[in-house]
Amino acid sequence: MKKKIIFLLVCIPYIIKCQDPSFSQFDLNMMNSNPAFTSYEGGTKILLHSRNQWNRINENFNNSLFEISSRSTLNRNSRKMKVAWAYGLSFLSEDLMVFPEIGNSVFIKKKELLLFPFTLEMKITKNSYISASPLNVTFRKYDLETGDLIFSDMIDDFGNIYSIENSGFNPDIYIHNNWISDLSFGFIYTRHGQYQNSKTNRFNIGISSHHILNPIESFSGNDVLDSRIPSKFTIHTEIYSAIPSYKRPFIPYFRILFKHENYIKDYTSIMKKTEFGSTIFLNNTNLEIGSLFRINQNLENKINLHNWIPIMRYRIRNGDHLLILSYSYDANITLSSNNLQFLNTGTTHEIGLSIYLNSGNGRNKSCAAFEDMRNNPLYQDIMNNGLLNKR
């Protein structure tokens, strides 16, 4: 058993190195996905998000995310160019892997702190913005959860189990468990509708890169290529549009979403992930519903996973403050592999809470997501209670 655990600790980077934690609701504009989303909607934003994954393997396989961001206007009195400085931080807690087939529950705990000290947002034309986050610092730490490990020398002749401290297991076997640093950057271009019949429309496209330093992800501390985290490059886009009508339509607004991630090691792509879908806003309600599809492709092991993800959100408005409750449900719809062992991993539940403070008020009335929140019909229709199609 000890040999299995030691082998597990040495080889686990080969198993988990392919991807970062995957949150289905990437359309919530997470800084974890693209640093340029820092205070993208204006004001102060607080995001709490939790993902319960593979619930038929182990109910404790969870990812939790906390983010907070805000902004300050740099040239408040300028009429020609609007520039804002956005800043924030993100904290991620993740259970990386579980191995029930060896008779124990083995967890690798990851803690990740991301600092977004400087995101610059500029209004470059009458209806377009650039959001750039050139350099962000990440601190990452790994720990081994040993509470459920049982070795043979912990069991006496009568079947009694003693504590792990009385066994020969040495938790210091993993020596590379200090906080390690990394860098990331992000960029978003946003364009709003120019004419009266399209001024509620919005289009954005963004790119981001993570793991620029390719830090070591190994308990043995081996500084080799396979012990380093692969670089991740992301491209994403969103189309926000209204259904023009002189009457109030049942679906006043809809969104089309797309995101693609590519993991690269030694200049070679080892994994790709593509997500796409749409959401709609129901008139005279506080509801937003929709669905996404995800395709995971592991190019090394030729594993393909396809997921269907329904999404539902409910908005609560109180003056200048907004609260959004969100829920999504991941379900595997196809699975093809010659060596994937977990054939029935169950479903994944993901819940989130987004809090917007002082959104659209005072100095933060304009941002990349909504040009002028007090007068922008898209912001007023979607964010206010009722989601009325006021034109």
Secondary structure per residue as TSV (DSSP state, phi and psi in degrees):
chain	resnum	aa	ss	phi	psi
A	1	M	-	360.0	-41.4
A	2	K	H	-60.8	-40.7
A	3	K	H	-62.7	-36.5
A	4	K	H	-65.2	-41.9
A	5	I	H	-66.9	-43.6
A	6	I	H	-62.6	-43.9
A	7	F	H	-61.2	-37.6
A	8	L	H	-63.7	-44.2
A	9	L	H	-67.1	-33.6
A	10	V	H	-75.5	-37.1
A	11	C	H	-94.8	-9.0
A	12	I	H	-60.1	-30.4
A	13	P	H	-61.0	-31.5
A	14	Y	H	-66.6	-25.9
A	15	I	H	-89.2	-37.9
A	16	I	H	-103.1	0.7
A	17	K	T	-72.8	-13.6
A	18	C	T	-71.6	-35.0
A	19	Q	-	-149.5	154.6
A	20	D	-	-76.9	170.0
A	21	P	-	-57.1	137.3
A	22	S	-	-108.7	113.3
A	23	F	-	-99.1	128.1
A	24	S	S	-66.4	-36.5
A	25	Q	-	-87.6	57.4
A	26	F	G	-66.7	-16.3
A	27	D	G	-74.5	-0.4
A	28	L	G	-78.6	7.8
A	29	N	T	59.6	56.2
A	30	M	-	-75.8	134.6
A	31	M	T	-65.2	-27.9
A	32	N	T	-62.1	-28.0
A	33	S	T	-84.9	-44.5
A	34	N	-	-145.2	117.4
A	35	P	G	-58.0	-23.5
A	36	A	G	-71.0	-8.3
A	37	F	G	-78.2	2.9
A	38	T	T	-58.8	116.2
A	39	S	T	52.2	38.5
A	40	Y	T	-64.5	-33.7
A	41	E	T	-90.4	3.8
A	42	G	S	85.6	163.7
A	43	G	S	64.8	-156.1
A	44	T	E	-107.6	129.1
A	45	K	E	-120.5	135.4
A	46	I	E	-122.2	128.2
A	47	L	E	-123.8	126.2
A	48	L	E	-119.9	125.6
A	49	H	E	-141.7	141.0
A	50	S	E	-140.3	141.6
A	51	R	E	-130.9	121.5
A	52	N	E	-103.6	111.7
A	53	Q	-	-117.5	147.8
A	54	W	-	53.9	54.2
A	55	N	T	-69.9	-12.1
A	56	R	T	-90.2	-8.9
A	57	I	T	-92.5	-50.7
A	58	N	-	-161.9	132.4
A	59	E	T	-73.3	-8.5
A	60	N	T	-97.6	9.7
A	61	F	-	-82.6	88.2
A	62	N	E	-123.2	149.5
A	63	N	E	-121.7	134.5
A	64	S	E	-129.0	138.6
A	65	L	E	-132.6	134.7
A	66	F	E	-127.0	129.7
A	67	E	E	-136.7	146.1
A	68	I	E	-144.2	137.0
A	69	S	E	-148.5	157.1
A	70	S	E	-154.3	-174.2
A	71	R	E	-154.3	164.1
A	72	S	E	-139.9	139.4
A	73	T	E	-80.5	127.7
A	74	L	S	-85.8	-37.2
A	75	N	-	-124.0	70.7
A	76	R	T	-61.6	-31.0
A	77	N	T	-94.7	-1.5
A	78	S	-	-80.6	136.9
A	79	R	S	-99.2	-17.8
A	80	K	S	-84.9	-44.3
A	81	M	-	-136.1	129.4
A	82	K	-	-100.1	124.5
A	83	V	E	-129.1	132.9
A	84	A	E	-128.2	146.3
A	85	W	E	-106.9	119.0
A	86	A	E	-110.3	148.5
A	87	Y	E	-151.3	156.8
A	88	G	E	-178.4	-177.5
A	89	L	E	-147.5	158.2
A	90	S	E	-139.2	139.5
A	91	F	E	-128.0	127.7
A	92	L	E	-122.0	132.4
A	93	S	E	-120.5	129.6
A	94	E	E	-140.0	139.0
A	95	D	E	-95.1	116.1
A	96	L	-	-81.8	-42.6
A	97	M	-	-156.9	150.8
A	98	V	-	-136.9	140.0
A	99	F	-	-126.2	80.1
A	100	P	G	-70.6	-18.3
A	101	E	G	-72.5	-14.6
A	102	I	G	-96.3	6.7
A	103	G	T	91.0	-0.2
A	104	N	S	-132.6	159.0
A	105	S	-	-98.9	109.3
A	106	V	-	-112.2	119.4
A	107	F	E	-116.1	139.3
A	108	I	E	-109.5	118.4
A	109	K	E	-95.1	130.9
A	110	K	E	-119.6	134.6
A	111	K	E	-120.1	133.1
A	112	E	E	-136.7	125.3
A	113	L	E	-114.7	121.0
A	114	L	E	-112.6	129.8
A	115	L	E	-110.6	127.6
A	116	F	E	-116.4	81.3
A	117	P	E	-77.2	-24.6
A	118	F	E	-149.8	105.3
A	119	T	E	-119.4	124.5
A	120	L	E	-103.0	127.8
A	121	E	E	-118.8	122.5
A	122	M	E	-125.4	137.3
A	123	K	E	-90.6	107.4
A	124	I	E	-92.5	-25.7
A	125	T	E	-136.5	-174.2
A	126	K	T	-61.2	-30.5
A	127	N	T	-135.9	25.5
A	128	S	E	-139.4	150.4
A	129	Y	E	-131.9	155.9
A	130	I	E	-125.3	128.3
A	131	S	E	-115.9	121.1
A	132	A	E	-128.7	129.3
A	133	S	E	-122.9	89.7
A	134	P	E	-72.2	-31.1
A	135	L	E	-152.8	118.1
A	136	N	E	-128.6	144.8
A	137	V	E	-106.4	135.2
A	138	T	E	-119.7	135.8
A	139	F	E	-118.4	128.4
A	140	R	E	-128.7	142.9
A	141	K	E	-142.6	139.8
A	142	Y	E	-117.1	143.2
A	143	D	E	-137.8	152.6
A	144	L	E	-101.0	126.5
A	145	E	E	-88.2	109.2
A	146	T	-	-104.8	6.3
A	147	G	T	-63.4	-28.7
A	148	D	T	-102.3	4.4
A	149	L	-	-77.5	134.8
A	150	I	-	-129.4	122.9
A	151	F	-	-107.7	162.7
A	152	S	G	-62.8	-34.0
A	153	D	G	-79.5	4.2
A	154	M	G	-93.2	-4.3
A	155	I	B	-113.9	124.7
A	156	D	-	-88.2	-174.2
A	157	D	T	-67.0	-18.9
A	158	F	T	-99.7	4.8
A	159	G	-	87.7	5.0
A	160	N	-	-75.0	141.8
A	161	I	B	-108.1	125.1
A	162	Y	-	-96.9	171.8
A	163	S	-	-70.1	159.6
A	164	I	G	-67.7	-22.1
A	165	E	G	-64.4	-24.5
A	166	N	G	-88.8	1.8
A	167	S	S	-95.6	-179.5
A	168	G	S	-90.6	9.9
A	169	F	-	-76.2	133.3
A	170	N	-	-109.7	105.2
A	171	P	G	-65.8	-13.9
A	172	D	G	-82.7	10.5
A	173	I	G	-61.6	-31.3
A	174	Y	-	-93.1	113.8
A	175	I	-	-98.5	-12.3
A	176	H	-	-102.1	64.0
A	177	N	-	-118.8	22.4
A	178	N	S	-87.7	170.1
A	179	W	-	-67.2	128.8
A	180	I	E	-117.4	151.2
A	181	S	E	-106.3	159.1
A	182	D	E	-156.3	171.0
A	183	L	E	-132.1	154.4
A	184	S	E	-150.1	163.1
A	185	F	E	-147.3	163.7
A	186	G	E	-153.8	158.1
A	187	F	E	-150.5	136.5
A	188	I	E	-137.9	132.9
A	189	Y	E	-109.0	129.3
A	190	T	E	-125.3	135.6
A	191	R	E	-133.8	133.2
A	192	H	E	-102.8	160.2
A	193	G	-	-60.9	144.9
A	194	Q	-	-98.1	-29.5
A	195	Y	S	-104.2	170.5
A	196	Q	T	-59.8	-40.0
A	197	N	T	-83.5	-1.2
A	198	S	T	-132.5	10.6
A	199	K	T	-68.7	-16.0
A	200	T	T	-85.8	-5.8
A	201	N	-	-79.3	155.5
A	202	R	E	-149.6	139.5
A	203	F	E	-132.2	134.9
A	204	N	E	-138.9	154.2
A	205	I	E	-142.2	136.7
A	206	G	E	-141.3	158.0
A	207	I	E	-133.6	152.2
A	208	S	E	-151.5	157.8
A	209	S	E	-136.3	133.9
A	210	H	E	-123.6	160.1
A	211	H	-	60.2	47.9
A	212	I	T	-63.9	-35.8
A	213	L	T	-84.1	-7.9
A	214	N	-	48.2	59.9
A	215	P	-	-68.5	163.9
A	216	I	B	-71.8	136.1
A	217	E	-	-126.8	74.5
A	218	S	-	-150.7	135.4
A	219	F	S	-76.2	-24.5
A	220	S	S	-81.6	-15.6
A	221	G	-	78.9	13.2
A	222	N	-	-70.4	123.9
A	223	D	-	-92.5	72.4
A	224	V	S	-123.0	170.3
A	225	L	G	-59.3	-43.6
A	226	D	G	-73.1	-11.0
A	227	S	G	-91.9	-1.9
A	228	R	B	-101.3	143.8
A	229	I	-	-69.4	130.9
A	230	P	-	-69.1	153.4
A	231	S	E	-70.8	147.7
A	232	K	E	-124.5	127.0
A	233	F	E	-117.2	132.2
A	234	T	E	-126.5	138.2
A	235	I	E	-128.3	136.3
A	236	H	E	-146.1	155.7
A	237	T	E	-150.7	156.0
A	238	E	E	-144.8	136.8
A	239	I	E	-118.1	118.6
A	240	Y	E	-109.6	120.4
A	241	S	E	-144.9	160.9
A	242	A	E	-110.9	160.7
A	243	I	-	-98.5	103.4
A	244	P	-	-60.2	129.8
A	245	S	-	-165.6	145.3
A	246	Y	S	-80.1	-15.8
A	247	K	S	-105.8	171.8
A	248	R	-	-83.5	109.5
A	249	P	-	-76.7	161.2
A	250	F	S	-67.3	-34.6
A	251	I	-	-117.6	91.6
A	252	P	-	-74.4	-29.8
A	253	Y	E	-138.6	151.0
A	254	F	E	-146.3	159.6
A	255	R	E	-129.1	143.4
A	256	I	E	-117.3	128.7
A	257	L	E	-123.6	146.1
A	258	F	E	-150.6	139.2
A	259	K	E	-149.9	136.8
A	260	H	E	-135.0	129.7
A	261	E	E	-117.5	140.7
A	262	N	E	-132.2	122.7
A	263	Y	E	-100.8	126.6
A	264	I	E	-123.9	131.1
A	265	K	E	-130.7	126.0
A	266	D	T	55.4	44.3
A	267	Y	T	63.7	19.7
A	268	T	E	-127.1	134.0
A	269	S	E	-73.5	125.7
A	270	I	E	-110.5	-16.8
A	271	M	E	-159.9	144.2
A	272	K	E	-133.1	145.6
A	273	K	E	-137.6	127.2
A	274	T	E	-124.4	131.0
A	275	E	E	-129.2	138.0
A	276	F	E	-154.2	156.0
A	277	G	E	167.5	-160.5
A	278	S	E	-156.4	152.8
A	279	T	E	-131.1	156.3
A	280	I	E	-132.1	153.5
A	281	F	E	-107.1	127.7
A	282	L	-	-88.9	126.8
A	283	N	T	-66.8	148.6
A	284	N	T	62.8	19.3
A	285	T	S	-137.2	172.5
A	286	N	S	-101.2	16.7
A	287	L	E	-98.1	142.4
A	288	E	E	-127.2	128.0
A	289	I	E	-130.5	159.0
A	290	G	E	173.9	-170.1
A	291	S	E	-154.1	152.7
A	292	L	E	-125.5	160.1
A	293	F	E	-125.5	140.3
A	294	R	E	-126.2	138.0
A	295	I	E	-124.7	115.6
A	296	N	E	-101.1	131.6
A	297	Q	E	-131.1	109.0
A	298	N	E	-91.0	106.9
A	299	L	T	-74.5	-22.1
A	300	E	T	-75.1	-45.8
A	301	N	T	-102.9	1.2
A	302	K	T	56.2	46.8
A	303	I	E	-101.3	132.3
A	304	N	E	-125.0	125.7
A	305	L	E	-122.9	133.6
A	306	H	E	-120.4	128.8
A	307	N	E	-125.2	141.6
A	308	W	E	-109.2	131.5
A	309	I	E	-130.4	97.0
A	310	P	E	-75.4	146.1
A	311	I	E	-130.8	141.4
A	312	M	E	-140.5	137.1
A	313	R	E	-135.3	152.0
A	314	Y	E	-134.8	131.4
A	315	R	E	-108.9	138.8
A	316	I	E	-126.0	121.3
A	317	R	E	-108.9	136.9
A	318	N	E	-141.2	93.6
A	319	G	T	64.1	-123.9
A	320	D	T	-88.8	5.3
A	321	H	E	-109.2	146.0
A	322	L	E	-135.5	138.3
A	323	L	E	-125.5	130.8
A	324	I	E	-122.0	122.1
A	325	L	E	-99.3	129.8
A	326	S	E	-132.3	150.1
A	327	Y	E	-147.3	139.1
A	328	S	E	-140.5	158.6
A	329	Y	E	-135.3	114.0
A	330	D	E	-90.7	133.7
A	331	A	E	-136.6	129.1
A	332	N	E	-71.4	124.9
A	333	I	E	-106.8	-22.8
A	334	T	E	-145.1	154.9
A	335	L	E	-153.9	123.0
A	336	S	E	-137.9	123.5
A	337	S	-	-169.3	152.0
A	338	N	S	-95.2	-13.1
A	339	N	S	-137.1	14.4
A	340	L	-	-84.4	123.9
A	341	Q	-	-89.3	-34.0
A	342	F	-	-85.5	85.0
A	343	L	S	-78.5	-23.0
A	344	N	-	-133.2	79.4
A	345	T	-	-86.0	-7.6
A	346	G	-	83.6	-171.7
A	347	T	-	-99.5	173.4
A	348	T	E	-128.1	127.8
A	349	H	E	-106.5	137.5
A	350	E	E	-136.1	123.1
A	351	I	E	-123.7	150.1
A	352	G	E	-146.7	155.9
A	353	L	E	-134.7	118.2
A	354	S	E	-113.2	129.9
A	355	I	E	-122.0	123.8
A	356	Y	E	-112.1	119.0
A	357	L	E	-104.6	132.9
A	358	N	S	54.6	35.6
A	359	S	T	-73.9	128.9
A	360	G	T	77.6	15.3
A	361	N	S	-114.3	138.7
A	362	G	G	61.4	-129.1
A	363	R	G	-70.2	-18.4
A	364	N	G	-99.8	29.0
A	365	K	S	-70.7	-18.5
A	366	S	-	-124.0	138.6
A	367	C	-	-156.2	176.7
A	368	A	S	-65.0	-37.2
A	369	A	S	-71.0	-39.6
A	370	F	-	-136.5	117.9
A	371	E	S	-60.4	-55.0
A	372	D	-	-134.6	102.7
A	373	M	T	-63.2	-29.3
A	374	R	T	-72.8	-28.7
A	375	N	T	-116.6	-7.3
A	376	N	-	-75.4	118.8
A	377	P	H	-62.2	-36.1
A	378	L	H	-60.5	-46.5
A	379	Y	H	-64.9	-46.2
A	380	Q	H	-64.2	-42.7
A	381	D	H	-67.6	-43.2
A	382	I	H	-82.6	-41.8
A	383	M	H	-83.2	-29.2
A	384	N	S	-76.0	154.2
A	385	N	T	-60.2	137.8
A	386	G	T	100.4	-27.3
A	387	L	-	48.6	43.3
A	388	L	-	-72.5	144.0
A	389	N	-	-86.9	74.7
A	390	K	-	-84.4	123.8
A	391	R	-	-132.4	360.0
